[in-house]
Amino acid sequence: MFEEKITGNVPDSLFKNMLSDYEREINALEEKTENIRRQLQDQESSEVNVQKWMGLIKDCVSIDRLDRATAFQLIDNVAVHEQMDKNGRKNQSIQVKYNFVGCLS
């Protein structure tokens, strides 16, 4: 296209429009590529975290009692939510966030 512009076969305005479109397309593709790279990195990180979690769990399979050291290895934090009354019964939810995998249902 550049050669055609130089020889005068393509008007300058058409060349500029096509070049602008081409640059927008390149920018969009670069952004898309970066998003895909980030998603891939997040996926790989998640897989590593799951492997770490599985290693911790294998060590804890046969424990009879949860001790402090094991709890610190497995649990990131525990959230105890406000107590609420439902139909005359008191309910209180507790959310446990585990290391490497987050909250499990």
VEXPA-309649 format. One line per 3 residues: number of its first residue (from 1); for each residue x, y, z negated of N, C-alpha, C. Coordinates in nm, 2 decimals, decimal comma. Layout:
<recs>
NUM> X Y Z X Y Z X Y Z  ...
</recs>
This chain:
<recs>
1> 0,08 -0,12 0,00 0,00 0,00 0,00 0,09 0,13 0,00  0,20 0,12 -0,08 0,29 0,23 -0,08 0,35 0,26 0,05  0,39 0,16 0,12 0,44 0,17 0,26 0,34 0,24 0,35
4> 0,22 0,20 0,34 0,11 0,25 0,43 0,09 0,40 0,39  0,10 0,44 0,27 0,09 0,58 0,23 0,20 0,66 0,29  0,32 0,61 0,28 0,44 0,68 0,33 0,43 0,70 0,48
7> 0,38 0,60 0,55 0,37 0,61 0,70 0,25 0,70 0,74  0,17 0,73 0,64 0,05 0,82 0,67 -0,07 0,75 0,71  -0,07 0,61 0,70 -0,19 0,53 0,74 -0,30 0,53 0,63
10> -0,26 0,57 0,50 -0,36 0,57 0,39 -0,36 0,71 0,34  -0,48 0,77 0,33 -0,48 0,91 0,27 -0,43 0,91 0,13  -0,38 1,03 0,09 -0,32 1,04 -0,04 -0,43 1,02 -0,15
13> -0,55 1,07 -0,13 -0,65 1,06 -0,23 -0,69 0,91 -0,26  -0,70 0,83 -0,15 -0,73 0,69 -0,16 -0,62 0,62 -0,24  -0,49 0,65 -0,20 -0,38 0,59 -0,27 -0,38 0,62 -0,42
16> -0,41 0,75 -0,46 -0,41 0,79 -0,60 -0,53 0,71 -0,67  -0,64 0,70 -0,61 -0,75 0,63 -0,67 -0,72 0,48 -0,69  -0,66 0,42 -0,59 -0,62 0,28 -0,60 -0,51 0,26 -0,71
19> -0,42 0,35 -0,71 -0,31 0,34 -0,81 -0,37 0,36 -0,95  -0,46 0,45 -0,97 -0,52 0,47 -1,10 -0,60 0,35 -1,14  -0,68 0,29 -1,05 -0,75 0,16 -1,08 -0,65 0,05 -1,12
22> -0,54 0,04 -1,05 -0,44 -0,06 -1,07 -0,38 -0,04 -1,21  -0,35 0,09 -1,25 -0,29 0,11 -1,38 -0,39 0,08 -1,49  -0,52 0,11 -1,47 -0,62 0,08 -1,57 -0,63 -0,07 -1,59
25> -0,63 -0,14 -1,48 -0,64 -0,29 -1,49 -0,52 -0,35 -1,56  -0,40 -0,29 -1,53 -0,28 -0,34 -1,60 -0,29 -0,32 -1,75  -0,33 -0,20 -1,79 -0,35 -0,17 -1,93 -0,45 -0,26 -2,00
28> -0,56 -0,28 -1,93 -0,66 -0,37 -1,99 -0,61 -0,51 -2,00  -0,53 -0,56 -1,90 -0,48 -0,69 -1,91 -0,37 -0,70 -2,02  -0,29 -0,60 -2,04 -0,19 -0,60 -2,14 -0,26 -0,60 -2,28
31> -0,36 -0,53 -2,30 -0,44 -0,53 -2,42 -0,50 -0,66 -2,45  -0,56 -0,72 -2,35 -0,62 -0,86 -2,36 -0,51 -0,96 -2,40  -0,39 -0,95 -2,33 -0,28 -1,04 -2,36 -0,24 -1,03 -2,51
34> -0,23 -0,90 -2,56 -0,19 -0,88 -2,70 -0,29 -0,94 -2,79  -0,42 -0,92 -2,76 -0,53 -0,98 -2,85 -0,52 -1,13 -2,85  -0,49 -1,19 -2,74 -0,48 -1,34 -2,73 -0,36 -1,38 -2,81
37> -0,25 -1,31 -2,80 -0,13 -1,34 -2,88 -0,16 -1,33 -3,03  -0,23 -1,23 -3,07 -0,27 -1,21 -3,21 -0,35 -1,33 -3,26  -0,45 -1,37 -3,18 -0,54 -1,48 -3,21 -0,46 -1,61 -3,22
40> -0,37 -1,63 -3,13 -0,29 -1,75 -3,14 -0,20 -1,75 -3,26  -0,14 -1,64 -3,30 -0,06 -1,63 -3,42 -0,15 -1,65 -3,54  -0,27 -1,60 -3,55 -0,36 -1,62 -3,66 -0,39 -1,77 -3,67
43> -0,42 -1,83 -3,56 -0,45 -1,97 -3,55 -0,34 -2,06 -3,61  -0,21 -2,03 -3,56 -0,10 -2,10 -3,61 -0,08 -2,08 -3,76  -0,10 -1,96 -3,80 -0,09 -1,93 -3,95 -0,19 -2,01 -4,03
46> -0,31 -2,01 -3,98 -0,42 -2,09 -4,04 -0,38 -2,24 -4,05  -0,32 -2,29 -3,94 -0,28 -2,43 -3,94 -0,17 -2,46 -4,05  -0,08 -2,37 -4,06 0,03 -2,38 -4,15 -0,03 -2,38 -4,30
49> -0,12 -2,28 -4,32 -0,19 -2,27 -4,45 -0,26 -2,40 -4,49  -0,33 -2,46 -4,39 -0,41 -2,58 -4,42 -0,31 -2,69 -4,45  -0,19 -2,70 -4,38 -0,09 -2,80 -4,41 -0,04 -2,78 -4,55
52> -0,01 -2,66 -4,59 0,04 -2,63 -4,73 -0,07 -2,68 -4,83  -0,20 -2,64 -4,80 -0,31 -2,68 -4,89 -0,31 -2,83 -4,90  -0,30 -2,90 -4,79 -0,31 -3,05 -4,80 -0,19 -3,11 -4,88
55> -0,08 -3,05 -4,87 0,04 -3,09 -4,95 0,01 -3,07 -5,10  -0,05 -2,96 -5,13 -0,08 -2,94 -5,27 -0,19 -3,04 -5,32  -0,29 -3,06 -5,24 -0,40 -3,15 -5,28 -0,35 -3,29 -5,30
58> -0,26 -3,34 -5,21 -0,20 -3,47 -5,22 -0,13 -3,49 -5,36  -0,07 -3,38 -5,40 0,00 -3,39 -5,53 -0,10 -3,40 -5,65  -0,22 -3,35 -5,63 -0,32 -3,34 -5,73 -0,43 -3,45 -5,73
61> -0,42 -3,54 -5,64 -0,53 -3,64 -5,62 -0,55 -3,72 -5,75  -0,44 -3,76 -5,81 -0,46 -3,85 -5,92 -0,45 -3,78 -6,06  -0,47 -3,65 -6,07 -0,46 -3,59 -6,20 -0,59 -3,62 -6,28
64> -0,57 -3,64 -6,41 -0,68 -3,67 -6,50 -0,74 -3,54 -6,56  -0,66 -3,44 -6,57 -0,70 -3,32 -6,63 -0,63 -3,20 -6,56  -0,71 -3,10 -6,54 -0,65 -2,98 -6,47 -0,57 -2,90 -6,58
67> -0,44 -2,89 -6,56 -0,36 -2,81 -6,65 -0,33 -2,67 -6,59  -0,28 -2,58 -6,66 -0,26 -2,44 -6,62 -0,17 -2,43 -6,50  -0,06 -2,51 -6,49 0,03 -2,50 -6,38 -0,03 -2,54 -6,25
70> -0,11 -2,65 -6,25 -0,18 -2,70 -6,14 -0,29 -2,60 -6,09  -0,36 -2,54 -6,19 -0,46 -2,44 -6,15 -0,39 -2,32 -6,08  -0,28 -2,27 -6,13 -0,21 -2,16 -6,07 -0,16 -2,20 -5,92
73> -0,13 -2,32 -5,90 -0,09 -2,37 -5,77 -0,20 -2,37 -5,67  -0,32 -2,41 -5,72 -0,43 -2,43 -5,63 -0,52 -2,30 -5,61  -0,54 -2,23 -5,72 -0,64 -2,12 -5,72 -0,58 -1,98 -5,71
76> -0,63 -1,90 -5,62 -0,59 -1,76 -5,61 -0,66 -1,68 -5,71  -0,79 -1,68 -5,71 -0,87 -1,61 -5,81 -1,01 -1,67 -5,83  -1,07 -1,63 -5,94 -1,21 -1,68 -5,97 -1,29 -1,55 -6,00
79> -1,40 -1,54 -5,92 -1,49 -1,43 -5,95 -1,62 -1,48 -6,01  -1,65 -1,42 -6,13 -1,77 -1,45 -6,20 -1,86 -1,34 -6,18  -1,97 -1,37 -6,12 -2,07 -1,26 -6,08 -2,17 -1,24 -6,20
82> -2,24 -1,13 -6,19 -2,33 -1,08 -6,29 -2,45 -1,18 -6,31  -2,49 -1,20 -6,43 -2,59 -1,30 -6,46 -2,73 -1,23 -6,42  -2,81 -1,32 -6,35 -2,94 -1,27 -6,31 -3,05 -1,36 -6,35
85> -3,17 -1,30 -6,37 -3,28 -1,38 -6,41 -3,37 -1,41 -6,29  -3,40 -1,54 -6,26 -3,48 -1,58 -6,15 -3,59 -1,68 -6,21  -3,71 -1,64 -6,20 -3,82 -1,72 -6,24 -3,81 -1,77 -6,39
88> -3,76 -1,68 -6,47 -3,74 -1,71 -6,61 -3,62 -1,79 -6,64  -3,54 -1,82 -6,54 -3,41 -1,89 -6,57 -3,29 -1,80 -6,54  -3,19 -1,81 -6,62 -3,07 -1,73 -6,60 -2,98 -1,81 -6,51
91> -2,93 -1,73 -6,40 -2,84 -1,79 -6,31 -2,72 -1,70 -6,30  -2,60 -1,76 -6,28 -2,48 -1,68 -6,27 -2,39 -1,76 -6,17  -2,35 -1,69 -6,07 -2,26 -1,76 -5,97 -2,12 -1,73 -5,99
94> -2,04 -1,83 -5,96 -1,89 -1,83 -5,98 -1,84 -1,86 -5,84  -1,74 -1,78 -5,80 -1,68 -1,80 -5,67 -1,53 -1,83 -5,69  -1,48 -1,94 -5,64 -1,34 -1,98 -5,65 -1,27 -1,96 -5,52
97> -1,16 -1,88 -5,52 -1,09 -1,86 -5,39 -0,95 -1,93 -5,41  -0,94 -2,03 -5,32 -0,82 -2,12 -5,33 -0,70 -2,06 -5,25  -0,58 -2,09 -5,29 -0,46 -2,05 -5,22 -0,47 -2,11 -5,08
100> -0,43 -2,04 -4,98 -0,41 -2,08 -4,84 -0,54 -2,11 -4,76  -0,65 -2,14 -4,83 -0,77 -2,17 -4,75 -0,89 -2,08 -4,79  -0,88 -2,00 -4,89 -0,99 -1,91 -4,92 -1,10 -1,99 -5,00
103> -1,22 -1,94 -4,99 -1,34 -2,00 -5,06 -1,39 -2,12 -4,98  -1,42 -2,22 -5,05 -1,48 -2,34 -4,99 -1,62 -2,35 -5,03  -1,71 -2,40 -4,95 -1,85 -2,41 -4,98 -1,88 -2,53 -5,05
</recs>
